[in-house]
Amino acid sequence: MTAPLVFIVLPTDALGGAEKRFAGLWLWLREQGHLGIHLVVPRPLKEALAQAPEFKALPQHEEAIVTFDSADARPLKGQWRQLNLLRLKHPRAVFHYTLLPPALLGLIRPDRTVFTIPNSSLDRYNLRGLIPVLASALVSGRVDVLDEDVLGRLKGWFPFRASALRLTPNSFVDVDYYQPQPKKLRLAFTGLFSHEKQAARLVDAIPTVDAALKARGLAAEFRLMGREVNGSTLGERCAALRPQIDVQAGYEPNPVAVLAEARIFFSLQRANNYPSKALLEAMACGCIPIVTDVGTTRRIAPQSIAAFVPREFTPEQLAERVVQVLTLPQAEQERRSAAARQFVKEKFSVESMANYYLGLWRELLPSVADRDRIA
């Protein structure tokens, strides 16, 4: 049997933005006939994907999924051993790693390795975490970087590697799955309840936002969808605000049902909101984004659509922006909602992203026949 050409390796158990982006890319490529593209995931992630409605076609491509042990079930060394055995079995294939620095695996064929750095800033790493990332950037055949500032820093540190460093052109969202419904007075957030995404700062602001809206006769509902991290207790904090405020926080396996009816979506990351998968999904659902004005956020949330707050926004600043959006004339709210969806359709297509990655993988395949097979 001919060896598979590309393995996309996602090492985490949970389903987040990077996992949805690459699993969605893999599934779309398979459906377009690129049968040499395989997905390598821990068993819990495969189960999470299978339960997500947008991946309902996953069972039809079971033969192209390779599973390995959860990081919680065995030490990471066990994961690395399984991944290296897979690489030994398929020496001609390209291996594409995201989130897991491939230098930690003891690379067998660095010239056949792609490493995606999906972070908006390298400052989020401590020294111990940064070293394998930089080592992987030094040895991987191609390095795919999500953020322009991260790319600039890597080129500054490793100018001799400039030709191997690439900038991800975009993310994507399935606009047929993420569609708007008649809007409620709902304000939504999707993402980890983490310091970087400023979920706690948002919860701190909710009483002020709610009071400002009620003063204008507007009774809103707040929906925060995500997972607690690092001991966060946002679910408990939001429960304590009820019944005075209509607010809920917790994991939601099917966020589209909530986003479709929301008017406003909060994307409040500290470093950069570009190219947030959660933000794109909300915009495809016709949500008007309120975003922190940081990094290259305006590439994904232009001024004609979005409202902006500073990175270290106060409750009063957030309330002011929310009130501004929700007191716009109805026709202007509808225009922004439609424009948000149209922007995603035009700028963040899966075809554009797929062409980029297909080209990247082909560069690492020395055989013309192999390159043609994934063209």
Disulfide bonds with the S-S distance in Angstrom:
none
